[in-house]
């Protein structure tokens, strides 16, 4: 007698185990994507805070230098042509140095520079995605100029800048 073996039908390609693992991988990838996006937002906010802190430190250094020079009348007045980063006790770790006109293309992202020709302090953001300028320039430039009285130096934005929806001044 011949025994006939009857199969159970075609094999299921999508077993419950494969489906579970697929859902787990999709969930992990989704969470990794959300984490990556949030990490970028936090990193941009940290950079924004650092930029504001450096601008504040430069402005405080201008006031401190003005007070110091006015307390000793024999010293010469502070010139806007001087590099304002020289007034800081410590330069920012991302200070790249002095540059001339047309050398701003060599500036590394996330770096501060002083341009001698326009007497400006410049910053090139790491992530230019949220940075906007009226002229379309990728760098934020801040002019160093004397106040109306001539003694105190001021640091003012050369044009309207916005970064992450906030105005830079």
Protein Blocks (a to p, Z undefined) as FASTA:
>chain_A
ZZddddebjadfbdfklmmmmmmmmmmmmmmmmmmmmmmmmmmmmmmmmmmmmmmmmmmm
mmmmmmmmmmmmkbccddfkbcfklmpmbdcfklgbjcdehilmmpcghiacddfklopa
ddddfblmlgccfklpabdcddddddfkomaccdddfbdcdeehiacZZ
